[in-house]
């Protein structure tokens, strides 16, 4: 993803309290934003990096390029519904597609730990090939490094995706394009990936029959844009979950967002695990879900197109966009009890190495 | 870099002897090639990945894209003449430029170890910004993950570069374009990076006054192509060194290559370290050197242009290309004693985590 560096001053932040990296810096929440602003933003700020979308929009003669990168350190490497290979392809394909781009090319660089089983690597690379085929993306370059035993954890994979945003797209899809009156859709149930990973780590005291939702979403996005060409925002709620992602969008677009908990699909095993562990599904990671923000008059066709796609069967309208009341964008949740609460960004790390 | 998958059969290799990754798999030598052919090639082979150059050549409306990726795990993170940040930018810029492309965009993904000093990260990211500025490339996207203490080694950085090969380039510069009669230039002394890293690790019993040559080479390449537009091959001899890189080129182009040791520049401290440790400078890594293969009639202007550039002052003509005598390409070295020896690919790892 690219970094939104526009949110506030560069230096006077509590980073000075910390001399070392902590796990929360990789959470996708507040500490990550702080790190991006104070370190990466300070040295690297430029109009492309500052766009703040999942992928950078870059000028190109015919259409525009969409380029995105992600490191993948998920633990365990194999989990119900996927593995680090499928995740590394889908995660980046999805980021590239979030600008309405057609993903074209993918690069992959591997950091391998001495002693890692070649048979496991074999499975992982096969899985990458399968996922790339499903997404219609071509893996065009790669690199491999090996570090000593105890200096990695099996394998880490960084992928970079390059796509083209066709000139035929009328709208400039972006996290900053949400408008008053828009409605908000989610393409399916929340938290499947987060809880599936937790379960695969044997950190749950009970069995759950649950698979990660890891999937390439570009095909579903194509189907969506065919019937709803005026989509304003596309975003996949990965690390940090739906809540963090909506807060990012509200800040980028300078709007208020209100969502209704009763309309947000959450599977029973996810609900059960969350109740037991004190997690909130709104903050759990997803790897195959799509947030869509679009004008209300295209919402019905959009929902129909999404529900007709295998990855969008449970698509639901979950909220609305309104103008920011006091200049400070807010995301509020209407609970099933009729009360509302303001959503805030994840402060620390709830599930390290979720992707 | 991309993988040359065209060199031989896919399965019957001695990989079966090994159930686990060893350090040599990251050496850039024989074991790396074996791993690429048997694992990555098996699952990912496609015309782009199979090109076998430092960067993948991809169709684009105006000009062609050049895309390359590299993971960087150098140890130590800071060394005389550079750091992992400068290395991560220059390494990928150089790979992109090796097709004669103008590097445009760079992505960077970071894997950080819990407990890593933020002040060190700060220095590294600044160094990346400086190197990117020098290379004229824009860092357009990034990602950060954090792993537990003991699951990385400070920081690992994967970078991906995207460049454009202008339509005005007459030649298709590639490792497969070397021709009988071509001459071979090297832009400066060998082994500076390898020995500087070794020295920074305190693995030498003596002091060396030596800096790594880590540098972006795209500016020098532009100056070169202006006076010598018919360059056939550009390649930077990084992991595996000059010998391994020339063997790769000989195999890609199906030609013989002969080089003359007496013309190959090696600095005194590098010579001394190699003699003491039993290393061969031809196999040591370089991060700011360029191999140029071009028609003899453009060699003189090329040498003048290269020597006029700060990174090419010691440019030397080191050898020639001839037709492969028996269909099996060979690289031979003429020693100062008048004998010749055949160069073979690095079999294992001599310096782990050199880049």
Interface residues (C-beta under 8 A of the other chain):
Chain A: X1 X2 X3 X15 X18 X19 X20 X21 X22 X23 X24 X25 X26 X32 X35 X36 X39 X40 X42 X43 X44 X46 X48 X49 X55 X56 X58 X60 X61 X62 X65 X67 X68 X69 X70 X71 X72 X73 X104 X105 X107 X108 X109 X110 X111 X112 X113 X114 X115 X116 X117 X118 X119 X121 X122 X125 X126 X128 X129 X132 X138 X139 X140 X141 X142 X143 X144 X145 X146 X147 X148 X150 X151 X152 X153 X156 X158 X160 X162 X349 X352 X353 X355
Chain B: X1 X2 X3 X15 X18 X19 X20 X21 X22 X23 X24 X25 X26 X32 X35 X36 X39 X40 X42 X43 X44 X46 X48 X49 X55 X56 X58 X60 X61 X62 X65 X67 X68 X69 X70 X71 X72 X73 X104 X105 X107 X108 X109 X110 X111 X112 X113 X114 X115 X116 X117 X118 X119 X121 X122 X125 X126 X128 X129 X132 X138 X139 X140 X141 X142 X143 X144 X145 X146 X147 X148 X150 X151 X152 X153 X156 X158 X160 X162 X349 X352 X353 X355
